[in-house]
């Protein structure tokens, strides 16, 4: 593919899927050690040259074999932790059912997530709807200028507080 020579270093050109915005182009899944919530994968859009997140249900059905195997491995390593119990009781059985469903669909339906993670799910769903609503709206280029005193510190840490 023509855009392979322009891929960021961490992108494996073998782990791709058809771009939603340009079916002739490719998007790429990227291995990152963090995600927004279980099942969300980092991706690079070669056509738009942007990073984004995607879940298994958002991927096309006709994935290349390398991408299918990558997604299966990602989901296996992304299964939320089983309940803290030392026996094979109802909580573990329920978790196993949820884990099997997660591996098949890429969506964690369980309520075993923390309150914070549950809020993230709700927020992510809302943001996803907003993104879908504006995804195909042409946006103008905007130039933003900031003064050096307003710029982030060179190390990228901390923030300036105004008295």
Secondary structure, 3 states (H helix, E strand, C coil): CHHHHHCCCCCCCCCEEECCCCCCCEEEEECCCCCCCCCCEEEEECCCCEEEEECHHHCCCCCCHHHHHHHHHHHHHHCCCCCCCCCCCHHHHHHHHHHHHHHHHCCCCCCCCCHHHHHHHHHHHHHHHHHHHHCCCCCCCCCCCCCHHHCCCCCCCCCCCCC
